[in-house]
Amino acid sequence: MKVREDQPVFSDGTVDLNAWLERVKSKATIVDEEQLLRACRIARTAEQEADHRANDWGTDASAFKTGLEMAEILADLSLDQDAIVAGILYRTVREEELELDTVKDQFGPKVATLINGVARMAAIHRQQKSTKSSVLGQTETQGEAVRKMLVAMIDDVRVALIKLAERTCAIRAVKNAPVARRYKVAREVFDIYAPLAHRLGVGHLKWELEDLAFRYLEPQDYKKIAQLLDEKRLDRQDYIEKVQSLITEQIEAADIHKAQIQGRAKHIYSIWRKMKRKNISFSQVYDIRAFRILVPAVRDCYSVLGIVHSLWRHIPREFDDYIASPKQNGYRSLHTAVIGPEGKVVEIQIRTADMHEDAELGVCAHWLYKGTDAKRSQSRGYEEKVAWLRQVLEWHDELGGIDEMVEELGAEVTVDRIYVLTPEGHVVDLSASATPIDFAYKVHTDIGHRCRGAKVNGRIVPLNTPLSIGDQIEILTGNEATPSRDWLNADLGFVRSSRTRAKIKHWFKSQDRDINIRDGKDMLVRELRRFNIDKIDMKQLAQLVNFHSDDDLFAALGAGDVRLMHVVHHAEDMVNPPKVKAINLAVPKKQNHSSDLVIHGVGNLLTTIANCCKPVPGDAVEGFITVGRGVSIHRDDCSNLLQLKAIEPERILDVSWGGEVRTTYPVELLVVAYDRTGLLKDMMTVLANIGVNIISMNSLSNKADNTVEMRLTVEVEDLHGLGRVMALLSKVANVADVRRVYPKIH
């Protein structure tokens, strides 16, 4: 763990920015020194001009000085200048001492975007509640869900690293905070950010976060381990460097080339955890000082093992050959423990570079099998994104740049889940297109059944509103379980999860058959009325959809066992039976609305859709040969067509819909509503949201009963699209009726 350095100051206590800059330049590449100094000055001025108050850490730590500390942590990680500037300014923006728009104007959109991304991640610890529990007693499922949510929110790996730097400063700063506040920050760091640092491979931050959090969560155990170590961390680090130098010298003498030796001193929390997990004493922890040696080939592994054992006496029963006998997860390495210089125990792991890569990024990756979480993540999208973030970090170290890789790889990871918050701050994972109803049923089936409304981030929203990552959802419930049958209507978009749909269907199936018959009949009659389909034989319709009686059909509709639009399509076929298709001799494609029409017996004729009845695919149609306008296409029950057929039957042609329909067709709708301010705007918004084009609109108000009739001509692709339009319009407040109409030409 890196030892924190004090910031250089003048005699009056103010920070020497030039000396501070020189220190940062020794760690990271700074392209524009003046920009960095300007960011420091702006942060310092903003803090001086703001009202001084305690920050959200429960301390009076300076946002300006915290920014400098964050910048140094980010410089240690060799991040670019944009990230370092964002680190300098983040706490100043977070404490509302500086506007984000000012940052964007002064330093550009990249820096502002990074700060905004870190602020989004901050939503987590605003929601987390402090609950005193032992370190090992934390609910692992919830912690894992929070971490998955954090990763899902990250579009740029630098956002995660800036947040880790900020939490490192926070856990350092709460040393003098009240005990309750110190515990809360430590709990959050331990449960969320230390594991995230571990998952991202940022080892030195992970160790510091774990040790400091452990110090505040379990102070007695921390002090006990610290006393048992009987030496300072810097002394241990010096010991590591001395042993590492000796091993390097011996390996080079054995003519083993390209070997890499990594040494570390085991941190306090890791020692305590191993003692607890294996139920051993401190004297039996042999990896307080440990080395990892990477060599080119397998034979070199055993050669290095021989060198190590020739240097120091190995400890019996502390040798494992996972190369000859790999672990079940595929992990391969040699492990040994020896009595090193000064009689101190040293653990050594020896493996090839390929074995190390498999252990770090493969199926047996260290961060998958030895993480702080006992329960593995079930979301492949999450693990893919973590892998992507770790690869960006490694490539950044190799190539010295990050912007190009972020841009190149950003599109490779798709988030298959979203993570939202309950009012208490617990995280719930849902499918990417989930709605408040899906959320309600995921929390508890009874909450879903009693759902009456929802608040997203404190604002009431429609129940078919798509949720986004980080939203906080509150479900408004009634006293009785009464799901709406509209939730099962796919056209309305209330439910996106098949699991939610199954629970709703099960509820309706459990209801009394008589209620389902009544409700199913009401649904069907209402929908047929919208499509202007009347005088239909319900018993015949039931037989068409494979039910013995109309009551069976109604009960199935009421229970959600059959889709409403499926029945409507059959009713449309009953009223307008599809004609037998004749042989098509020539079917050229035209660039007009009727390009998918087939005129039987002749070809290469221009077709147009008749304005009087406006047929859509699925309607039974016939053609009439006009003078100068080609063939006019009518519904076969169109009154104008019937008159023309009686006068000039020789000009009538058989026409049917053919091919894959990709065009749109005009349909006229009648909307009856109680007039109010904003009614038209709400209707237009509904249609715009689903991409429906409006060709024309006329309205007629009736002041006597405060109603309005609107005739809309909209473009739809087929009957299914028409049903969706009518269903959504009918849900607009104050709309009483929506139906399809067939205007007559006089």
C-alpha positions, 0 to 999 in steps of 0.5 A: 500500500502506498504511503500517503504524502503530505502536500507541499505548503508555504509557511502560511499553510497554503499549498505550493501548487508549483511544487505539487505540480512537479510531484504530479509530473514525476508520476504521469504525463502532463501535456498542458501544465497551465491547464492543471494549475488553472484547475487548481486555482479555480477549485481554490477560488470556488471554495474560498467564495462558497459558504463553509460547511461540513461535507457529506463525509461528516468532516470539514475536509477541504474540497480543494485539497481533496481534489489535489489528493485525488489527482495524485492518486490518479497520477499514480495510476498513470491516468491522462490529463483529463482524468487528473483535471476531473479529479481536481474539480470533482469534490468542488462540483460535488460540494456545489461550490462550482457549476458543471457547466463552468467546468465544461466551458473552461475545460471541455466536454470530456472533463465534464463528462467524467465528473458527471459519470462519477456523480452518477456513481455517487447515487449509490452511497447516498442510498446506502444505510448504515447497519452495524454487522460484522465484516463477514456478516454483510449480505453478499447478494445485495453487495454484489448487486450494488457493484454490478449496478456501478459497473453497468453505469461506467462507460469509461474506465476512468470514471471508476478509477476517479471514484475509487480515488475519491473513496480512498480520500474519503476513508482517509479523511474520516479518521477524525469524523464521528464514530457513526459517520466513520462506520458508515463510510467504512461499511460502504467502502468495504462492501462496494469499492474495495471489491470493485478495486479488486475486480478491476485489478487495482491492487494497491487501492484495494489493499488500502481501502480494505485495511482502513475500512477494517480498522473502523469496522473491527478496531480491536481485531485490527489493533491485534493484527497490527501488534502481531506484525511487530514491524511497520509496513515500510520495513516490510516493504524494504524486506520485500525489495531486498529478497526480490533483489536476491531472487533476481540475481540467482535467476539471472545467474541460472540463465533464465531470461525474461523472468518477472518478479513481483513482491508484496507485503500482505496487508492486515485485513487479508491476514485476518481473513485468512486466519478466520477462513482457515481457523489458524493462528497468526504464526501459521500465516505463511504468506505475510510476505509473498512473491510471484515469479513469472517465467517463459516456460513450464520447465523454468517453473521447476528450475526456479523452484529448485533455486528458491529451495536451494536458497532457503529451507522450505516449510513441510506441507506448504508446497503445492504443485498445481501445474502437475495437478491443476485445480478444478477451475483450471488454475495452474501454479507452483506454491511454496513457503520458505524460511527466508532471510532473518528467519521470516516466512516467505510465500512464493508462487511460480508460474508461466506468463500464460498461466498468469493470464489464464488466472487473471482473465481466463475461466479461472480468473483470480477475480472470479474464484477468489473474490470477496464475494462468495456468490458468483455473478449470474449476469454474463453482461456484467462479467464481460464488462468487468473483463473489458474494464480490466483489459483497458487498464492493462492495455493502458499500461502497455501502450500509455494511452486510454482515449483511443481504446475507450472509443474503440471498445466502448461499443463492444459491451452491451448491458443486458440488465439494468440496476435500480434502487428501492426507496431504502437503497437496495438494488434490484436487477431487471431486464434492460427494457423493464417498467415499474410493473416489472419492478413491483413484481420483482420486489414481491408478487403481492406488491405487483398485484396491488400496484396502482402507480409509481414514482421514479426519482420522486416523480409520478410516471406512467406505469409503462415508463421504461426504467434506466440504470440508477433510477429510484423506484417507489411503488404506490399500492392499494389495499386489494390485489387487483391487477389490470388486464391492460397490463397483458396487452403487449401493445400498451407496453406495461410489462416487458418481463415474461416472468411478470406476465406469467404472474399476472396471468396466474392471478387472473386464472385463479379468479372465478370463471364467471368474472373471467367470462364477464371481463373477457367478453367486455374486452373483446366487445370493446376491441371489436368496436374500436375496429368497427367490427359489429354484428359478429357471431361470437360462437362461430368466432370461438370455433375459429380460435379452437374453443367449444363455446363463446363462454370458453373464449371469453374465459380464456381472454379474461384469464389471459390465456389467449391474446386479444389481437389474435381473436380480433384478426380472426374476427376481421377474417370473418367479416372480410374473408380473404379471397382465394389468390389467383396466379400472379403473372407479373408483380413489379414493385412500385415506390408507393403505398400500394407497392405490396399489392398483387393485381391478379391476371395483369401486371405493371399497373399503377395502384393507389389507395382509395381515400374513401375506405383506406384499406390496410394489409389484412383487409379484403380488397378489390381494385377499380380501374380509373381514368389516369390514376391506375387501379384504385384499391378499396375495401370490398365492403366499401359503399363507393366500390359497391356502387361502381361495381353495380354500374361498371363491373367490367372495371373491377379487378381481383387484388390481394396483399402480397410479399413482406409489407414494409410500407405504411398505410393511411387509416382514419380514426375517430377519437371522442374525449372530454375536452381539456387543456393539453389534450391534443399535445398528449395525444400527439406525444403518444403517437410521436413516441411510437413513431406514428405519422399523422397525415391529417386531423380535424376536430369538432368541439361540443360546448354543451357537454364539453366533449370533442370529436377528432378525426385523425388520419394516421399511417400504420403498417398493419392491423397489429400496428393499428391496434397498438395506436388505438390502445395507447390513445385510449389511455390518454387522460379524458379520452372516452372512445377510439375507433376506426371509421370508414368515411364516405364520399358523397 
